[in-house]
Amino acid sequence: MTAPVLPLLRPSGWYPSHDTGPVPGAPARLSLAPEILVRDDARRLRARLPDLAPLPRAERLRLLSAAVDAFRDATVPVEGLGPQSPEAFAAALDAGSGLPGALVRRWSGTLRATADRLAAGPPGPAAAPGADAGLTLVSLPANTFTCLEAVLEAVLDSGAVWIRPSRREPLSSARLVAALLAVGWPAERLGYYPTEPRVLPALVRAADRRIVYGGPGLAVDLADGPRVDLRGPGRACAVVDADALADPEGTAARLVPLIAADGGRFCTNVRTIACLGDPGPLASALGALLDRIPLDPPDPHWPLARCTAEEERRAALALDSGLAAGGRVVTRRRPVGGGGAPALPPTLVRVEGARHPLIGHEPLFPFAVITAADPAGARAITGGARYVYTAPFAAGVEEGGPH
């Protein structure tokens, strides 16, 4: 029996490509767009954009709200896969990405909150009368589908939006496209273009605006092309002053949500804890709390994603490589690379100094480094961070962590 194919969405309609790859968690194949097709489709779209029927912002907001509700709560027809209920979607992500249903539901709620925020906020600059809305590319990561918020933002003020899903997790973006189409979003204003990594620069050149999720290596690969809004690692850190260090148990309890929420997969999850004093008591208290988070079944407050044997092996190798530069694991559990863990355990490592190679390390599970730092060392750590937390840390943060 031939596996179903998740097709491309092109200006001419749905198209099952001859070049395909597996869809993790589904008995299906994912169409992959070659570079020549990307270039030709971009040329055709540019010719058609001026003649498309207007889509006022109020109508965009109405359709977007309906689509996010459908994504979260309804059965939607995903081209190539058929009708997909919320339960079937969660089961597919569990099978393919190891995401427990609690995270799928929470992240779907996050998208609903994003839509509400966009409805309440001012229009983007491209939505102004006479502005060149053009074509926006959104190239997505695999770690969390809350990054679909970039698609929600883009469809409100773009002539058209092309989505490049992660090949490791294409199902959430396919479901969002299906939901948008189901509520009446014009198909000619959407594109779904999975590609090999080598084709991404062609997509970048084809677009007028480009939102790309990725790390420093991707920034190097795209350095010679057009300007890109690169949304990379957050290198989130917490700076613990003397007053917070004087209450290690209380401070540890406030840091746990920042480290362990959402499976440790957000760029806002704390990865480095810089202590302006002796980190020992805080490290012990925090390590003990992280060790209490169960792996299987998932903890109801801090559910963790399951991992593949290869992901566990890579995490163990990265940890061992970092520890070779000095440091020790504070938590009792750690990734060991044997492929037997249902989920990678929350891990805390104590190191010395602000320049240790594990500082800023962002694996796909709750992981943090704690170190003593003088004011200059703390500035060195915070200087490379997009998110910096100071006492009282988690005060005011809802369960599930910041985003």
C-alpha positions as CSV (number, residue, x, y, z in Angstrom):
1,M,0.0,0.0,0.0
2,T,1.4,3.4,-1.0
3,A,1.8,5.9,1.8
4,P,-0.2,9.1,1.6
5,V,1.7,12.2,0.6
6,L,1.6,15.6,2.4
7,P,1.7,17.9,-0.6
8,L,3.1,21.3,-1.3
9,L,0.7,24.3,-1.4
10,R,1.6,26.4,-4.4
11,P,0.0,29.3,-6.2
12,S,-1.5,26.7,-8.6
13,G,-2.9,24.6,-5.8
14,W,-1.9,21.4,-4.0
15,Y,1.0,19.5,-5.5
16,P,2.5,16.2,-4.4
17,S,6.2,16.4,-5.3
18,H,8.2,13.6,-6.7
19,D,10.9,14.3,-4.1
20,T,9.6,13.2,-0.6
21,G,10.8,12.4,2.9
22,P,9.2,10.6,5.9
23,V,6.7,12.4,8.2
24,P,7.7,11.5,11.7
25,G,4.8,10.0,13.6
26,A,2.6,9.4,10.6
27,P,2.5,6.7,7.9
28,A,2.9,9.4,5.2
29,R,5.5,11.1,3.0
30,L,6.4,14.8,3.0
31,S,6.7,16.6,-0.3
32,L,9.9,18.5,-0.8
33,A,10.2,21.6,-3.0
34,P,13.2,21.8,-5.3
35,E,14.9,25.1,-5.9
36,I,13.7,25.6,-9.5
37,L,10.1,25.2,-8.4
38,V,10.6,27.8,-5.6
39,R,11.9,30.3,-8.1
40,D,9.2,29.7,-10.6
41,D,6.4,29.8,-8.1
42,A,7.7,33.1,-6.6
43,R,7.8,34.7,-10.0
44,R,4.2,33.6,-10.7
45,L,3.0,34.8,-7.3
46,R,4.5,38.2,-7.8
47,A,2.6,38.6,-11.1
48,R,-0.7,37.6,-9.4
49,L,-0.4,39.5,-6.1
50,P,-1.6,42.9,-7.5
51,D,-4.8,41.3,-8.8
52,L,-5.8,39.4,-5.7
53,A,-9.1,40.5,-4.1
54,P,-8.4,42.8,-1.1
55,L,-8.4,41.2,2.3
56,P,-9.0,43.9,4.9
57,R,-7.4,43.7,8.3
58,A,-10.8,43.2,10.1
59,E,-11.6,40.2,7.9
60,R,-8.1,38.8,8.4
61,L,-8.6,39.0,12.2
62,R,-11.9,37.3,12.0
63,L,-10.6,34.5,9.8
64,L,-7.4,34.2,12.0
65,S,-9.5,33.9,15.2
66,A,-11.7,31.2,13.6
67,A,-8.6,29.3,12.3
68,V,-6.9,29.2,15.7
69,D,-10.1,27.9,17.3
70,A,-10.3,25.2,14.6
71,F,-6.6,24.4,15.1
72,R,-7.2,23.9,18.8
73,D,-10.7,22.4,19.0
74,A,-12.0,21.1,15.6
75,T,-11.5,18.3,13.1
76,V,-9.8,19.9,10.1
77,P,-9.1,18.4,6.7
78,V,-5.3,18.2,6.3
79,E,-4.5,17.7,2.6
80,G,-2.9,14.3,2.1
81,L,-3.8,13.1,5.6
82,G,-7.5,13.5,5.7
83,P,-9.8,14.7,8.5
84,Q,-7.7,15.2,11.7
85,S,-9.3,15.7,15.1
86,P,-7.4,17.4,17.9
87,E,-6.9,14.0,19.5
88,A,-5.4,12.6,16.3
89,F,-3.1,15.6,16.0
90,A,-1.9,15.2,19.6
91,A,-1.4,11.5,19.0
92,A,0.7,12.1,15.9
93,L,2.9,14.6,17.7
94,D,3.3,12.2,20.5
95,A,4.3,9.5,18.1
96,G,6.6,11.7,16.0
97,S,8.1,14.2,18.4
98,G,7.4,12.6,21.8
99,L,5.2,15.6,22.9
100,P,2.8,14.6,25.6
101,G,-0.8,15.7,25.2
102,A,-0.5,18.2,28.0
103,L,2.1,20.2,26.0
104,V,0.1,20.0,22.8
105,R,-3.0,21.4,24.6
106,R,-1.0,24.1,26.4
107,W,0.8,25.2,23.2
108,S,-2.5,25.3,21.3
109,G,-3.8,27.6,24.0
110,T,-0.7,29.7,23.6
111,L,-1.6,30.2,19.9
112,R,-5.1,31.3,21.0
113,A,-3.6,33.8,23.3
114,T,-1.3,35.1,20.5
115,A,-4.3,35.6,18.3
116,D,-6.1,37.6,21.0
117,R,-3.0,39.7,21.5
118,L,-2.7,40.5,17.8
119,A,-6.4,41.4,17.7
120,A,-5.9,43.9,20.5
121,G,-2.7,45.4,19.2
122,P,-2.0,47.9,16.4
123,P,-1.5,46.7,12.8
124,G,2.0,46.0,11.5
125,P,3.8,48.5,9.2
126,A,3.0,46.5,6.1
127,A,-0.7,46.8,6.8
128,A,-0.7,50.5,6.3
129,P,-2.5,51.9,3.2
130,G,-0.2,51.8,0.2
131,A,2.4,49.7,1.9
132,D,4.1,46.9,0.0
133,A,2.8,43.8,1.8
134,G,4.7,41.4,-0.5
135,L,5.6,37.9,0.3
136,T,6.7,36.8,3.8
137,L,8.6,33.6,4.4
138,V,8.4,31.8,7.8
139,S,10.9,29.0,8.2
140,L,9.9,27.0,11.4
141,P,11.9,25.0,13.9
142,A,11.0,21.5,15.3
143,N,11.3,22.2,19.1
144,T,7.9,23.9,19.6
145,F,4.9,24.7,17.4
146,T,4.3,27.9,19.4
147,C,6.6,29.4,16.8
148,L,3.6,29.3,14.6
149,E,2.9,32.7,16.2
150,A,5.2,34.1,13.5
151,V,2.7,32.8,10.9
152,L,-0.2,34.4,12.7
153,E,1.6,37.7,12.8
154,A,2.7,37.5,9.1
155,V,-0.7,36.6,7.6
156,L,-2.2,39.8,9.1
157,D,0.1,42.2,7.1
158,S,1.5,40.2,4.1
159,G,0.3,39.8,0.6
160,A,1.1,36.2,0.9
161,V,2.8,33.9,3.4
162,W,4.9,30.9,2.6
163,I,5.6,28.4,5.4
164,R,8.7,26.2,5.4
165,P,8.0,23.6,8.1
166,S,10.7,21.7,9.9
167,R,11.1,18.2,8.3
168,R,11.3,16.8,11.8
169,E,7.9,18.3,12.7
170,P,5.8,19.3,9.7
171,L,2.4,18.3,11.2
172,S,1.6,21.4,13.2
173,S,2.1,23.8,10.3
174,A,0.2,21.6,8.0
175,R,-2.7,21.6,10.5
176,L,-2.6,25.4,10.7
177,V,-2.7,25.8,6.9
178,A,-5.6,23.3,6.9
179,A,-7.4,25.4,9.5
180,L,-6.9,28.7,7.7
181,L,-8.2,27.2,4.5
182,A,-11.2,25.6,6.2
183,V,-12.4,28.9,7.5
184,G,-12.0,30.6,4.2
185,W,-8.5,32.1,4.0
186,P,-7.7,32.6,0.3
187,A,-5.4,29.7,-0.8
188,E,-3.5,32.0,-3.2
189,R,-2.3,33.9,-0.1
190,L,-0.7,30.9,1.5
191,G,2.2,28.5,0.6
192,Y,3.5,25.4,2.2
193,Y,7.0,24.6,1.1
194,P,9.0,21.9,2.9
195,T,12.5,21.7,1.5
196,E,16.0,20.3,1.9
197,P,18.3,22.6,3.9
198,R,20.2,23.6,0.8
199,V,17.0,25.1,-0.8
200,L,16.4,27.5,2.1
201,P,18.5,30.3,0.6
202,A,16.3,30.2,-2.5
203,L,13.2,30.7,-0.4
204,V,15.0,33.5,1.4
205,R,15.8,35.2,-1.9
206,A,12.2,34.8,-3.2
207,A,10.6,36.6,-0.2
208,D,10.3,40.2,0.7
209,R,10.3,39.6,4.4
210,R,11.9,36.6,6.0
211,I,11.4,35.1,9.5
212,V,13.8,32.2,10.0
213,Y,14.2,30.1,13.2
214,G,17.7,28.7,13.7
215,G,21.1,28.9,15.4
216,P,24.4,30.5,14.7
217,G,25.3,28.0,12.0
218,L,22.2,29.0,10.0
219,A,23.2,32.7,10.4
220,V,26.5,31.9,8.7
221,D,24.8,30.0,5.9
222,L,22.5,33.0,5.2
223,A,25.0,35.8,5.7
224,D,25.5,36.5,2.0
225,G,21.8,36.8,1.2
226,P,19.1,39.3,1.9
227,R,18.3,40.6,5.4
228,V,16.7,37.9,7.6
229,D,14.8,38.2,10.9
230,L,16.7,35.3,12.5
231,R,15.1,34.0,15.7
232,G,17.7,32.0,17.3
233,P,18.7,30.7,20.7
234,G,17.6,32.8,23.7
235,R,20.5,32.0,26.0
236,A,18.2,32.9,28.8
237,C,19.8,33.4,32.2
238,A,19.0,34.2,35.8
239,V,21.2,36.5,38.0
240,V,20.9,35.5,41.7
241,D,21.8,38.2,44.1
242,A,22.9,37.9,47.8
243,D,19.3,38.2,49.1
244,A,18.0,35.4,46.8
245,L,21.0,33.2,47.7
246,A,20.1,33.6,51.4
247,D,16.9,31.7,50.7
248,P,18.1,28.8,48.6
249,E,14.9,26.7,49.0
250,G,12.6,29.5,48.1
251,T,14.8,30.7,45.2
252,A,15.1,27.2,43.9
253,A,11.3,26.8,43.9
254,R,10.9,30.0,41.8
255,L,13.6,28.9,39.4
256,V,12.1,25.5,38.6
257,P,9.3,26.8,36.4
258,L,11.8,28.9,34.4
259,I,13.9,25.8,33.7
260,A,11.4,23.0,33.4
261,A,8.3,24.6,31.9
262,D,7.2,23.5,28.4
263,G,9.6,20.6,28.3
264,G,12.5,23.0,28.4
265,R,12.0,23.7,24.7
266,F,11.4,27.5,24.7
267,C,14.1,30.0,24.0
268,T,12.9,31.7,27.3
269,N,13.8,28.7,29.4
270,V,16.6,29.5,31.8
271,R,19.9,27.8,30.8
272,T,22.4,29.7,33.0
273,I,22.2,30.8,36.6
274,A,24.8,33.3,37.6
275,C,25.2,33.6,41.4
276,L,26.7,36.7,43.0
277,G,28.0,34.6,45.8
278,D,28.4,30.9,46.8
279,P,26.1,28.9,44.5
280,G,26.4,25.7,46.6
281,P,23.2,25.7,48.8
282,L,21.1,26.9,45.8
283,A,22.6,24.3,43.5
284,S,21.7,21.5,46.1
285,A,18.2,22.7,46.6
286,L,17.5,23.2,42.9
287,G,19.0,19.9,41.9
288,A,16.8,18.1,44.4
289,L,13.7,19.8,43.0
290,L,14.6,18.9,39.4
291,D,15.2,15.3,40.4
292,R,11.6,15.1,41.7
293,I,10.1,15.7,38.3
294,P,9.0,12.3,37.0
295,L,9.9,11.1,33.5
296,D,7.2,8.5,32.9
297,P,4.3,9.1,33.2
298,P,4.7,12.8,32.6
299,D,4.5,15.2,35.5
300,P,1.2,17.1,35.4
301,H,2.9,20.4,36.1
302,W,6.1,20.0,34.1
303,P,5.5,17.4,31.4
304,L,8.6,16.4,29.5
305,A,8.9,15.3,25.8
306,R,10.2,11.9,25.0
307,C,13.4,11.5,23.1
308,T,14.8,9.2,20.5
309,A,17.9,7.2,21.1
310,E,19.8,9.4,18.8
311,E,18.7,12.6,20.6
312,E,19.8,11.0,23.9
313,R,23.1,10.0,22.4
314,R,23.8,13.6,21.2
315,A,22.7,15.1,24.5
316,A,25.1,12.8,26.4
317,L,28.0,13.5,24.1
318,A,27.5,17.3,24.3
319,L,27.3,17.1,28.1
320,D,30.4,14.9,28.4
321,S,32.3,17.3,26.0
322,G,31.4,20.2,28.2
323,L,32.3,18.5,31.4
324,A,35.7,17.8,30.0
325,A,36.3,21.5,30.5
326,G,35.5,21.2,34.2
327,G,32.3,20.9,36.3
328,R,30.0,18.3,37.8
329,V,26.4,17.2,37.4
330,V,24.4,18.2,40.5
331,T,21.2,16.3,39.7
332,R,21.2,12.6,40.3
333,R,20.0,11.9,36.8
334,R,21.6,12.8,33.5
335,P,21.4,11.8,29.8
336,V,23.7,8.8,29.5
337,G,23.3,8.0,25.8
338,G,21.9,4.4,26.2
339,G,18.7,5.1,24.4
340,G,16.5,3.7,27.2
341,A,15.1,7.0,28.7
342,P,11.5,7.8,28.0
343,A,12.5,11.5,28.4
344,L,15.7,13.2,29.0
345,P,15.9,14.1,32.7
346,P,16.1,17.7,33.9
347,T,19.8,18.3,34.4
348,L,21.7,20.9,36.5
349,V,25.5,21.3,36.1
350,R,27.8,23.3,38.3
351,V,30.8,24.9,36.6
352,E,33.3,27.6,37.5
353,G,33.5,30.9,35.7
354,A,31.5,32.8,33.1
355,R,33.3,31.4,30.1
356,H,32.6,27.7,30.5
357,P,31.5,26.0,27.2
358,L,28.3,24.7,28.7
359,I,27.0,28.2,29.5
360,G,24.3,29.0,27.0
361,H,24.0,25.4,25.9
362,E,20.4,24.8,24.7
363,P,19.4,21.1,24.3
364,L,15.8,20.0,23.8
365,F,15.2,19.3,27.5
366,P,15.4,21.2,30.8
367,F,19.1,21.9,31.2
368,A,20.8,24.6,33.3
369,V,24.3,25.5,34.4
370,I,24.9,27.2,37.7
371,T,28.1,29.2,38.5
372,A,29.5,31.8,40.8
373,A,30.1,35.1,39.1
374,D,31.4,38.5,40.1
375,P,29.6,41.5,38.6
376,A,31.9,41.5,35.5
377,G,31.2,37.8,35.0
378,A,27.5,38.3,35.3
379,R,27.6,41.0,32.7
380,A,29.5,38.7,30.4
381,I,26.7,36.1,30.8
382,T,23.8,38.6,30.4
383,G,25.4,40.4,27.5
384,G,24.9,37.3,25.3
385,A,21.4,36.6,26.5
386,R,18.1,37.6,24.9
387,Y,16.2,37.0,28.2
388,V,17.5,37.9,31.6
389,Y,15.7,37.1,34.8
390,T,16.4,38.7,38.2
391,A,14.8,38.2,41.6
392,P,12.0,37.3,42.3
393,F,12.2,35.3,39.0
394,A,9.0,33.3,38.6
395,A,6.8,35.8,40.5
396,G,3.8,36.6,38.3
397,V,4.7,33.9,35.8
398,E,1.8,31.5,35.0
399,E,2.3,27.8,35.3
400,G,3.9,26.6,32.1
401,G,6.6,29.2,32.1
402,P,7.1,32.5,30.2
403,H,6.9,32.8,26.5
